[in-house]
Amino acid sequence: MTAIPAQYAPLAIPAPPRTTLFLLAPGLLLLFVIFALPLFGLVLESLKQYVPGRVGSAVDAPLTLENYRELVTPSFAGVLYETFKLSAAASFVGLLAAFPLAYCIVRRFSPRKRAACIGFLVMLVLLSMLVRTYALELAFGSVGVARPLLLALGISPTSRWYTETLVAAGLLHAVVPMCTLTLLGTIQNIDPRFCDAAQSLGAPAWKAHLGITVPLALPGLVSAFLIAMTFSISAFVIPMVLGKGRVLFLSNTIYTRFSDVANYPSGAAVSIVMLVITLFVLSLVSLVQRRRGSRT
């Protein structure tokens, strides 16, 4: 039996030293206390029977799946569809707006202008969500500057399209700065000489960017989309203020079940369903991107 040369022998992955595990222990313990334990309590609460008139479930309440069965209704499906429809649309449109903006900041602006733009984007991200939401409410209100624009597009102020447009605008106001900041590093790492070489060989500028810049930036685009989608799905203030009770997200339904109705088991069930569906959608997008990257 011939021996395997040392250069072809599989590398043994060393076990993490005890010092590393000791340093990680406080952080892991903190994550377990503030994340795992509350999540476990949420799952347990969603399986308890609710008695009307109480605040939450009783300590000795029997376990049941009734809280999940009541979610299989057309009304809940409508809220779920509304949440993911507006979230996906806002994330996609925000990505289309953020990509050329990030490209111009990286490739066209001077270092001083680039720093000013990045500072402005960071300020927009850190701006209070309540402040920006009410600013949009005034802008699209009865005396707002943006109201004539919607009227020119044929969107009636009393229609559902008007309310959905307001909610989508609120999501875009928050999504575009996030996506732009995410894409800055991606575009910075793309060598501009690739596009210059393609144009020197006769390719138009738009075709060179679509064939070179966009594929190379695809991992960053997917990351920006996932960040925007995660924020949009979990948005609470934007649909609550701009939706005016006509457009509800899952987060608003959870708030109503916990706060107004005091039906903690039902609110916990909606929370778990929202968490599972969100993780499934984000994992599916990541899986498609990884398979696409492995094929190329």
Summary of the structure (lengths in Angstrom):
residues: 296
radius of gyration: 24.6
end to end distance: 39.0
largest distance: 87.1
contacts: 822
relative contact order: 0.12
helix: 73%
strand: 1%
